[in-house]
Amino acid sequence: MCGIVAYIGKKEAYPILIKGLQRLEYRGYDSAGVALLSDGDLNLYKKQGKVANLVEFAADKDTTGQIGIAHTRWATHGVPNDVNSHP
């Protein structure tokens, strides 16, 4: 079972999306990712493992934007790795 969190609004989306993913951690999954729209640019960050791995990976990346989607994945297709992570 996968989990999806989305945000569109006036606040920065990334912290809201990460908090949503953290709330889904009890369900179990093999990877997590986030896509953020900022000034027409789409920034996509995804990582195998727990949300903490994603947070660490994105720490020095551009996480600005007021529109975004985040996703956790169970290995329903393909092996669990960074490439097969969602979104």
MOPAC internal coordinates of N, CA, C and O (Angstrom, degrees):
PM7 1SCF
backbone

  N    0.0000 0     0.00 0     0.00 0    0    0    0
  C    1.4396 1     0.00 0     0.00 0    1    0    0
  C    1.5167 1   108.65 1     0.00 0    2    1    0
  O    1.2310 1   120.43 1   -50.86 1    3    2    1
  N    1.2977 1   116.79 1   129.14 1    3    2    1
  C    1.4575 1   122.05 1   178.65 1    5    3    2
  C    1.5228 1   109.62 1   -96.99 1    6    5    3
  O    1.2310 1   121.04 1   -16.92 1    7    6    5
  N    1.3098 1   115.61 1   163.08 1    7    6    5
  C    1.4536 1   121.28 1   176.77 1    9    7    6
  C    1.5116 1   109.94 1  -127.73 1   10    9    7
  O    1.2310 1   120.09 1   -42.98 1   11   10    9
  N    1.3191 1   117.43 1   137.02 1   11   10    9
  C    1.4639 1   122.21 1  -178.54 1   13   11   10
  C    1.5160 1   109.05 1  -127.47 1   14   13   11
  O    1.2310 1   121.21 1   -45.12 1   15   14   13
  N    1.3396 1   115.29 1   134.88 1   15   14   13
  C    1.4532 1   122.96 1   176.65 1   17   15   14
  C    1.5238 1   106.75 1  -129.03 1   18   17   15
  O    1.2310 1   120.04 1   -43.51 1   19   18   17
  N    1.3215 1   117.52 1   136.49 1   19   18   17
  C    1.4651 1   120.67 1   178.68 1   21   19   18
  C    1.5198 1   109.99 1  -134.61 1   22   21   19
  O    1.2310 1   121.12 1   -22.74 1   23   22   21
  N    1.3403 1   115.46 1   157.26 1   23   22   21
  C    1.4570 1   120.09 1   178.05 1   25   23   22
  C    1.5228 1   109.25 1  -148.74 1   26   25   23
  O    1.2310 1   121.35 1   -44.22 1   27   26   25
  N    1.3237 1   115.02 1   135.78 1   27   26   25
  C    1.4672 1   123.88 1   168.80 1   29   27   26
  C    1.5130 1   105.40 1  -137.00 1   30   29   27
  O    1.2310 1   120.13 1   -56.09 1   31   30   29
  N    1.3223 1   117.37 1   123.91 1   31   30   29
  C    1.4604 1   119.49 1  -179.72 1   33   31   30
  C    1.5064 1   112.40 1   178.94 1   34   33   31
  O    1.2310 1   120.89 1    21.82 1   35   34   33
  N    1.3142 1   115.90 1  -158.18 1   35   34   33
  C    1.4623 1   121.95 1  -176.87 1   37   35   34
  C    1.5244 1   113.21 1   -95.50 1   38   37   35
  O    1.2310 1   120.17 1   164.41 1   39   38   37
  N    1.3247 1   117.29 1   -15.59 1   39   38   37
  C    1.4643 1   121.30 1   179.74 1   41   39   38
  C    1.5286 1   109.90 1   -88.03 1   42   41   39
  O    1.2310 1   120.96 1   -13.26 1   43   42   41
  N    1.3284 1   115.77 1   166.74 1   43   42   41
  C    1.4563 1   120.39 1   172.49 1   45   43   42
  C    1.5313 1   108.36 1   -67.01 1   46   45   43
  O    1.2310 1   120.43 1   -49.49 1   47   46   45
  N    1.3044 1   116.79 1   130.51 1   47   46   45
  C    1.4642 1   122.23 1  -174.17 1   49   47   46
  C    1.5315 1   112.98 1   -74.48 1   50   49   47
  O    1.2310 1   119.62 1   142.55 1   51   50   49
  N    1.3237 1   118.34 1   -37.45 1   51   50   49
  C    1.4652 1   121.78 1  -170.75 1   53   51   50
  C    1.5278 1   113.69 1   -53.94 1   54   53   51
  O    1.2310 1   118.78 1   127.78 1   55   54   53
  N    1.3351 1   119.93 1   -52.22 1   55   54   53
  C    1.4739 1   118.03 1  -179.18 1   57   55   54
  C    1.5295 1   113.09 1   -61.38 1   58   57   55
  O    1.2310 1   120.32 1   145.38 1   59   58   57
  N    1.3046 1   117.00 1   -34.62 1   59   58   57
  C    1.4622 1   121.46 1   179.15 1   61   59   58
  C    1.5303 1   109.96 1   -67.86 1   62   61   59
  O    1.2310 1   120.73 1   136.75 1   63   62   61
  N    1.3121 1   116.21 1   -43.25 1   63   62   61
  C    1.4593 1   120.79 1  -179.70 1   65   63   62
  C    1.5253 1   111.46 1   -66.13 1   66   65   63
  O    1.2310 1   120.44 1   136.99 1   67   66   65
  N    1.3207 1   116.76 1   -43.01 1   67   66   65
  C    1.4704 1   120.07 1   179.38 1   69   67   66
  C    1.5259 1   110.11 1   -63.15 1   70   69   67
  O    1.2310 1   120.21 1   137.76 1   71   70   69
  N    1.3134 1   117.19 1   -42.24 1   71   70   69
  C    1.4655 1   119.88 1   178.11 1   73   71   70
  C    1.5291 1   110.54 1   -61.37 1   74   73   71
  O    1.2310 1   120.67 1   140.47 1   75   74   73
  N    1.3216 1   116.33 1   -39.53 1   75   74   73
  C    1.4564 1   120.46 1   177.04 1   77   75   74
  C    1.5167 1   111.87 1   -62.95 1   78   77   75
  O    1.2310 1   120.27 1   136.97 1   79   78   77
  N    1.3305 1   117.09 1   -43.03 1   79   78   77
  C    1.4657 1   120.51 1   177.74 1   81   79   78
  C    1.5258 1   110.99 1   -63.91 1   82   81   79
  O    1.2310 1   120.55 1   139.99 1   83   82   81
  N    1.3211 1   116.56 1   -40.01 1   83   82   81
  C    1.4634 1   119.75 1   179.17 1   85   83   82
  C    1.5231 1   111.25 1   -62.85 1   86   85   83
  O    1.2310 1   120.19 1   146.06 1   87   86   85
  N    1.3111 1   117.23 1   -33.94 1   87   86   85
  C    1.4647 1   120.94 1   177.94 1   89   87   86
  C    1.5299 1   111.87 1   -69.99 1   90   89   87
  O    1.2310 1   120.34 1   159.29 1   91   90   89
  N    1.3201 1   116.96 1   -20.71 1   91   90   89
  C    1.4683 1   121.28 1   179.75 1   93   91   90
  C    1.5281 1   112.58 1   -92.13 1   94   93   91
  O    1.2310 1   119.84 1   175.69 1   95   94   93
  N    1.3166 1   117.90 1    -4.31 1   95   94   93
  C    1.4616 1   120.68 1  -174.66 1   97   95   94
  C    1.5270 1   113.34 1   -59.57 1   98   97   95
  O    1.2310 1   119.74 1   150.39 1   99   98   97
  N    1.2947 1   118.10 1   -29.61 1   99   98   97
  C    1.4689 1   120.68 1  -178.45 1  101   99   98
  C    1.5312 1   111.64 1   -62.20 1  102  101   99
  O    1.2310 1   120.16 1   160.96 1  103  102  101
  N    1.3190 1   117.30 1   -19.04 1  103  102  101
  C    1.4662 1   120.90 1  -175.58 1  105  103  102
  C    1.5245 1   112.55 1   -79.87 1  106  105  103
  O    1.2310 1   120.15 1   161.23 1  107  106  105
  N    1.3124 1   117.32 1   -18.77 1  107  106  105
  C    1.4581 1   120.89 1  -178.23 1  109  107  106
  C    1.5189 1   111.86 1    81.16 1  110  109  107
  O    1.2310 1   120.25 1   -43.79 1  111  110  109
  N    1.3040 1   117.14 1   136.21 1  111  110  109
  C    1.4563 1   123.50 1   178.77 1  113  111  110
  C    1.5146 1   108.37 1  -169.56 1  114  113  111
  O    1.2310 1   120.05 1    -6.86 1  115  114  113
  N    1.3310 1   117.51 1   173.14 1  115  114  113
  C    1.4594 1   120.21 1  -176.86 1  117  115  114
  C    1.5210 1   114.07 1  -110.85 1  118  117  115
  O    1.2310 1   119.77 1   171.70 1  119  118  117
  N    1.3303 1   118.04 1    -8.30 1  119  118  117
  C    1.4606 1   120.26 1  -178.74 1  121  119  118
  C    1.5280 1   110.10 1  -165.91 1  122  121  119
  O    1.2310 1   121.73 1   -12.99 1  123  122  121
  N    1.3232 1   114.29 1   167.01 1  123  122  121
  C    1.4627 1   120.23 1   179.33 1  125  123  122
  C    1.5214 1   108.94 1  -147.90 1  126  125  123
  O    1.2310 1   121.09 1   -26.80 1  127  126  125
  N    1.3197 1   115.53 1   153.20 1  127  126  125
  C    1.4533 1   120.05 1   178.70 1  129  127  126
  C    1.5101 1   111.42 1  -154.05 1  130  129  127
  O    1.2310 1   121.51 1   -15.66 1  131  130  129
  N    1.3324 1   114.72 1   164.34 1  131  130  129
  C    1.4544 1   121.28 1   180.00 1  133  131  130
  C    1.5274 1   108.69 1  -142.75 1  134  133  131
  O    1.2310 1   120.66 1   -39.43 1  135  134  133
  N    1.3322 1   116.35 1   140.57 1  135  134  133
  C    1.4606 1   122.95 1   174.55 1  137  135  134
  C    1.5208 1   107.23 1  -122.75 1  138  137  135
  O    1.2310 1   120.76 1   -50.76 1  139  138  137
  N    1.3246 1   116.15 1   129.24 1  139  138  137
  C    1.4616 1   122.23 1  -176.21 1  141  139  138
  C    1.5227 1   110.01 1  -125.78 1  142  141  139
  O    1.2310 1   120.64 1   -45.94 1  143  142  141
  N    1.3260 1   116.38 1   134.06 1  143  142  141
  C    1.4564 1   121.78 1   176.44 1  145  143  142
  C    1.5194 1   108.30 1  -101.47 1  146  145  143
  O    1.2310 1   121.00 1   -58.26 1  147  146  145
  N    1.3376 1   115.69 1   121.74 1  147  146  145
  C    1.4609 1   121.09 1  -177.93 1  149  147  146
  C    1.5251 1   109.40 1  -138.58 1  150  149  147
  O    1.2310 1   120.40 1   -65.66 1  151  150  149
  N    1.3190 1   116.84 1   114.34 1  151  150  149
  C    1.4770 1   122.16 1   179.49 1  153  151  150
  C    1.5224 1   112.25 1    50.95 1  154  153  151
  O    1.2310 1   120.24 1  -137.96 1  155  154  153
  N    1.3136 1   117.14 1    42.04 1  155  154  153
  C    1.4493 1   122.05 1   177.85 1  157  155  154
  C    1.5173 1   115.15 1    83.55 1  158  157  155
  O    1.2310 1   120.07 1   173.69 1  159  158  157
  N    1.3288 1   117.48 1    -6.31 1  159  158  157
  C    1.4625 1   121.48 1   177.67 1  161  159  158
  C    1.5212 1   109.69 1   -98.23 1  162  161  159
  O    1.2310 1   120.79 1   -41.19 1  163  162  161
  N    1.3241 1   116.09 1   138.81 1  163  162  161
  C    1.4528 1   121.69 1   176.60 1  165  163  162
  C    1.5175 1   108.66 1  -103.16 1  166  165  163
  O    1.2310 1   120.56 1   -61.40 1  167  166  165
  N    1.3151 1   116.53 1   118.60 1  167  166  165
  C    1.4653 1   122.32 1   176.79 1  169  167  166
  C    1.5165 1   108.37 1  -106.01 1  170  169  167
  O    1.2310 1   120.70 1   -55.43 1  171  170  169
  N    1.3289 1   116.26 1   124.57 1  171  170  169
  C    1.4558 1   122.86 1  -175.88 1  173  171  170
  C    1.5206 1   108.79 1  -121.68 1  174  173  171
  O    1.2310 1   121.07 1   -55.62 1  175  174  173
  N    1.3239 1   115.56 1   124.38 1  175  174  173
  C    1.4595 1   122.03 1   178.77 1  177  175  174
  C    1.5168 1   108.08 1  -130.52 1  178  177  175
  O    1.2310 1   120.35 1   -49.98 1  179  178  177
  N    1.3193 1   116.94 1   130.02 1  179  178  177
  C    1.4548 1   120.41 1  -179.52 1  181  179  178
  C    1.5217 1   108.79 1  -147.86 1  182  181  179
  O    1.2310 1   121.83 1   -30.56 1  183  182  181
  N    1.3291 1   114.10 1   149.44 1  183  182  181
  C    1.4574 1   119.33 1  -173.77 1  185  183  182
  C    1.5220 1   109.77 1  -151.51 1  186  185  183
  O    1.2310 1   121.28 1   -38.47 1  187  186  185
  N    1.3142 1   115.16 1   141.53 1  187  186  185
  C    1.4594 1   121.20 1   173.47 1  189  187  186
  C    1.5204 1   109.10 1   -69.27 1  190  189  187
  O    1.2310 1   120.74 1   -32.59 1  191  190  189
  N    1.3169 1   116.18 1   147.41 1  191  190  189
  C    1.4634 1   121.04 1   175.65 1  193  191  190
  C    1.5175 1   113.06 1    96.22 1  194  193  191
  O    1.2310 1   121.19 1    27.44 1  195  194  193
  N    1.2950 1   115.34 1  -152.56 1  195  194  193
  C    1.4635 1   123.25 1  -173.57 1  197  195  194
  C    1.5380 1   112.13 1   -77.59 1  198  197  195
  O    1.2310 1   121.22 1   -14.22 1  199  198  197
  N    1.3229 1   115.28 1   165.78 1  199  198  197
  C    1.4658 1   121.86 1   177.89 1  201  199  198
  C    1.5310 1   110.26 1   -57.96 1  202  201  199
  O    1.2310 1   120.13 1   145.31 1  203  202  201
  N    1.3137 1   117.36 1   -34.69 1  203  202  201
  C    1.4680 1   120.73 1   179.08 1  205  203  202
  C    1.5303 1   111.07 1   -58.16 1  206  205  203
  O    1.2310 1   119.60 1   145.62 1  207  206  205
  N    1.3276 1   118.37 1   -34.38 1  207  206  205
  C    1.4652 1   121.60 1   176.67 1  209  207  206
  C    1.5226 1   110.93 1   -65.14 1  210  209  207
  O    1.2310 1   120.85 1   139.30 1  211  210  209
  N    1.3282 1   115.99 1   -40.70 1  211  210  209
  C    1.4565 1   121.28 1   177.71 1  213  211  210
  C    1.5243 1   110.62 1   -65.53 1  214  213  211
  O    1.2310 1   120.36 1   135.14 1  215  214  213
  N    1.3200 1   116.92 1   -44.86 1  215  214  213
  C    1.4665 1   121.46 1   179.71 1  217  215  214
  C    1.5266 1   110.20 1   -60.00 1  218  217  215
  O    1.2310 1   120.50 1   134.98 1  219  218  217
  N    1.3192 1   116.65 1   -45.02 1  219  218  217
  C    1.4693 1   120.98 1   179.30 1  221  219  218
  C    1.5322 1   110.77 1   -63.26 1  222  221  219
  O    1.2310 1   120.41 1   136.43 1  223  222  221
  N    1.3300 1   116.83 1   -43.57 1  223  222  221
  C    1.4589 1   121.76 1  -179.98 1  225  223  222
  C    1.5270 1   111.82 1   -62.30 1  226  225  223
  O    1.2310 1   120.23 1   139.01 1  227  226  225
  N    1.3298 1   117.16 1   -40.99 1  227  226  225
  C    1.4641 1   121.84 1  -175.81 1  229  227  226
  C    1.5282 1   113.50 1   -86.12 1  230  229  227
  O    1.2310 1   119.95 1   178.69 1  231  230  229
  N    1.3211 1   117.69 1    -1.31 1  231  230  229
  C    1.4690 1   121.26 1  -173.73 1  233  231  230
  C    1.5291 1   113.17 1   -55.84 1  234  233  231
  O    1.2310 1   119.48 1   144.21 1  235  234  233
  N    1.3093 1   118.60 1   -35.79 1  235  234  233
  C    1.4626 1   120.90 1  -178.26 1  237  235  234
  C    1.5269 1   112.41 1  -107.54 1  238  237  235
  O    1.2310 1   120.61 1  -163.57 1  239  238  237
  N    1.3361 1   116.44 1    16.43 1  239  238  237
  C    1.4597 1   121.92 1  -178.75 1  241  239  238
  C    1.5402 1   110.04 1  -102.35 1  242  241  239
  O    1.2310 1   120.95 1   -12.63 1  243  242  241
  N    1.3156 1   115.79 1   167.37 1  243  242  241
  C    1.4626 1   122.07 1   176.26 1  245  243  242
  C    1.5256 1   108.81 1   -76.70 1  246  245  243
  O    1.2310 1   120.48 1   -72.04 1  247  246  245
  N    1.3186 1   116.70 1   107.96 1  247  246  245
  C    1.4692 1   121.40 1   179.23 1  249  247  246
  C    1.5292 1   111.15 1  -112.12 1  250  249  247
  O    1.2310 1   120.39 1  -156.06 1  251  250  249
  N    1.3239 1   116.86 1    23.94 1  251  250  249
  C    1.4575 1   119.69 1   178.61 1  253  251  250
  C    1.5239 1   109.68 1   -79.28 1  254  253  251
  O    1.2310 1   121.18 1   -21.02 1  255  254  253
  N    1.2979 1   115.35 1   158.98 1  255  254  253
  C    1.4530 1   121.76 1   177.25 1  257  255  254
  C    1.5139 1   110.94 1   137.22 1  258  257  255
  O    1.2310 1   121.15 1   -31.08 1  259  258  257
  N    1.3172 1   115.41 1   148.92 1  259  258  257
  C    1.4511 1   121.72 1  -178.90 1  261  259  258
  C    1.5265 1   112.32 1  -109.12 1  262  261  259
  O    1.2310 1   121.35 1  -170.72 1  263  262  261
  N    1.3292 1   115.02 1     9.28 1  263  262  261
  C    1.4670 1   122.08 1   176.48 1  265  263  262
  C    1.5220 1   107.35 1  -134.60 1  266  265  263
  O    1.2310 1   120.53 1   -48.40 1  267  266  265
  N    1.3243 1   116.59 1   131.60 1  267  266  265
  C    1.4588 1   118.30 1   178.37 1  269  267  266
  C    1.5120 1   113.08 1  -167.29 1  270  269  267
  O    1.2310 1   122.04 1   -14.97 1  271  270  269
  N    1.3294 1   113.69 1   165.03 1  271  270  269
  C    1.4571 1   121.97 1   175.78 1  273  271  270
  C    1.5255 1   107.45 1  -137.36 1  274  273  271
  O    1.2310 1   121.08 1   -36.14 1  275  274  273
  N    1.3189 1   115.53 1   143.86 1  275  274  273
  C    1.4559 1   121.37 1   177.94 1  277  275  274
  C    1.5255 1   108.10 1  -130.42 1  278  277  275
  O    1.2310 1   120.73 1   -26.67 1  279  278  277
  N    1.3317 1   116.20 1   153.33 1  279  278  277
  C    1.4531 1   119.82 1  -170.38 1  281  279  278
  C    1.5216 1   109.72 1  -150.20 1  282  281  279
  O    1.2310 1   120.72 1   -40.81 1  283  282  281
  N    1.3200 1   116.23 1   139.19 1  283  282  281
  C    1.4534 1   121.95 1   168.67 1  285  283  282
  C    1.5261 1   107.20 1  -112.04 1  286  285  283
  O    1.2310 1   120.65 1   -26.62 1  287  286  285
  N    1.3346 1   116.35 1   153.38 1  287  286  285
  C    1.4582 1   119.98 1  -173.56 1  289  287  286
  C    1.5177 1   111.11 1  -134.06 1  290  289  287
  O    1.2310 1   121.16 1   -40.76 1  291  290  289
  N    1.3026 1   115.40 1   139.24 1  291  290  289
  C    1.4606 1   121.83 1   164.13 1  293  291  290
  C    1.5183 1   105.51 1   -95.89 1  294  293  291
  O    1.2310 1   119.62 1   -29.33 1  295  294  293
  N    1.2911 1   118.34 1   150.67 1  295  294  293
  C    1.4732 1   122.46 1  -177.51 1  297  295  294
  C    1.5280 1   110.75 1   -70.07 1  298  297  295
  O    1.2310 1   120.97 1  -109.54 1  299  298  297
  N    1.3126 1   115.75 1    70.46 1  299  298  297
  C    1.4556 1   120.80 1   179.42 1  301  299  298
  C    1.5170 1   111.35 1   -83.91 1  302  301  299
  O    1.2310 1   120.06 1   158.27 1  303  302  301
  N    1.3178 1   117.50 1   -21.73 1  303  302  301
  C    1.4629 1   122.01 1   175.76 1  305  303  302
  C    1.5232 1   108.05 1  -154.58 1  306  305  303
  O    1.2310 1   120.96 1   -46.46 1  307  306  305
  N    1.2974 1   115.78 1   133.54 1  307  306  305
  C    1.4533 1   120.46 1  -178.42 1  309  307  306
  C    1.5246 1   111.64 1    76.07 1  310  309  307
  O    1.2310 1   121.41 1   -21.29 1  311  310  309
  N    1.3211 1   114.91 1   158.71 1  311  310  309
  C    1.4615 1   120.43 1   179.90 1  313  311  310
  C    1.5206 1   110.31 1   -73.19 1  314  313  311
  O    1.2310 1   119.87 1   -27.68 1  315  314  313
  N    1.3317 1   117.85 1   152.32 1  315  314  313
  C    1.4641 1   120.19 1   177.05 1  317  315  314
  C    1.5341 1   110.24 1   -69.85 1  318  317  315
  O    1.2310 1   120.47 1   -66.35 1  319  318  317
  N    1.3246 1   116.71 1   113.65 1  319  318  317
  C    1.4659 1   122.42 1   175.09 1  321  319  318
  C    1.5231 1   108.63 1  -160.09 1  322  321  319
  O    1.2310 1   120.82 1    -3.56 1  323  322  321
  N    1.3240 1   116.05 1   176.44 1  323  322  321
  C    1.4632 1   120.18 1  -177.06 1  325  323  322
  C    1.5345 1   111.83 1   -62.37 1  326  325  323
  O    1.2310 1   119.79 1   141.52 1  327  326  325
  N    1.3172 1   118.00 1   -38.48 1  327  326  325
  C    1.4664 1   121.81 1  -178.02 1  329  327  326
  C    1.5305 1   111.19 1   -64.89 1  330  329  327
  O    1.2310 1   120.26 1   137.21 1  331  330  329
  N    1.3146 1   117.11 1   -42.79 1  331  330  329
  C    1.4668 1   121.12 1  -177.91 1  333  331  330
  C    1.5303 1   113.65 1   -82.89 1  334  333  331
  O    1.2310 1   119.88 1   177.16 1  335  334  333
  N    1.3071 1   117.84 1    -2.84 1  335  334  333
  C    1.4614 1   120.76 1   177.99 1  337  335  334
  C    1.5235 1   110.17 1   -64.98 1  338  337  335
  O    1.2310 1   120.62 1   -25.71 1  339  338  337
  N    1.3117 1   116.42 1   154.29 1  339  338  337
  C    1.4610 1   122.11 1   179.20 1  341  339  338
  C    1.5174 1   110.13 1  -104.33 1  342  341  339
  O    1.2310 1   116.68 1   -20.59 1  343  342  341
  N    1.2708 1   123.91 1   159.41 1  343  342  341
  C    1.4578 1   125.69 1     9.20 1  345  343  342
  C    1.5092 1   111.47 1   -83.12 1  346  345  343
  O    1.2310 1   120.10 1   180.00 1  347  346  345

